[in-house]
């Protein structure tokens, strides 16, 4: 993913969900992320990256769990967690870096 450097270099926090389409149907994470994005508005970005379509990036970041959430700001990883998260938790975490 050539644009990854651009994505994480923002001075606003960027929440990235590394997910698999195979598990997407069984998960509520899509609607949770939509709620997170709506709550944060312009204060932060919320991005989804399919792990099966970005294997080099996934390997470089050593992503093992699905989903894995990472918050970046100014090209620096601020927080990382694997496993399902609820909307309020994600919103509160991202707001710490606004």
Secondary structure, DSSP 4 states (H G I P E B T S, - for coil): -TTHHHHHT-SSEEEEEEE-HHHHTT-SHHHHHHHHHHHHGGGEEEEEEEGGG-HHHHHHTT--SSSEEEEEETTEEEEEEES---HHHHHHHHHTT-
